């Protein structure tokens, strides 16, 4: 029995080898490329050696690569570093487990964000899954490792929950560009994310895992419409693209991260502004500033004494005021370049007199004829 199986296998190998030789003899040798940049000019989605390899890559959230055994064979030694049967696979990945948005649509969101940045990370992944309604109206940091998420009703089966947690951990472990010490943190990171997902937390965050590989992950709650989920996804993606946030600047500036908490208004305000900006851009709208000011204005009407530290709505409005005053530009906000080094920690410190005026005047939003704007006095003040 074993003998005949071995014989059969040998014949198969011979047959395969013969057909490969025959194919090589009749086909011109495929072009060799010296880099992925060059190959991607001809094959923008990368090249798989076979249909199953292409399908597997697409299931992992990438754009489905073209299939060409000849191109693959000519270039795999140099360009298929992780030996997964695909050369120059997409570095942008997205997976949606939520009804209401497909993985292909989420990949469009991912590409929109990374395309906007002047220094995007090499690898980026977006992940969305559904949760139900909140179980109470208080955050439960004790349940979620200190993260300010709240428990929601489960809407996924145990099998689906497993699929979401597996997706995150397998994407993370496939990241080849992270350092050995960063990779040692992977399992604890994946376990934390899995606890959030299993606990039906309203997760909205940008977990590492390293400088060259970033992700934005979102639990889409039953109370959020699609536009809200998209805006939050863009907000979190922006955090993932802020190359120098407080945790990264603390060791560089030799300061304790907690001593810089009064800078969060700027990292949050830019992210919230970006969420509205990117949503408008995708929809072909130009009303993002109006929406930002209207939300802040509604918030201020509910609580006129609110401070600029209190929430992202008023912090995004403060960005509008700074653009109006010429202190920042929308272009640099949108392309992430205020976060290319740690200068922002000093530039936007509330103890600076010009920043103190923003803390004084962010609430001077006026409304006339349905239009929201900062008063001339606030702009010139
Ligand atoms: Ca590969």
Boltz pocket constraint, residues with backbone or C-beta under 6 A from the ligand:
constraints:
  - pocket:
      binder: B
      contacts: [[A, 79], [A, 80], [A, 81], [A, 82], [A, 83], [A, 84], [A, 85], [A, 86], [A, 87], [A, 88], [A, 89]]
      max_distance: 6.0
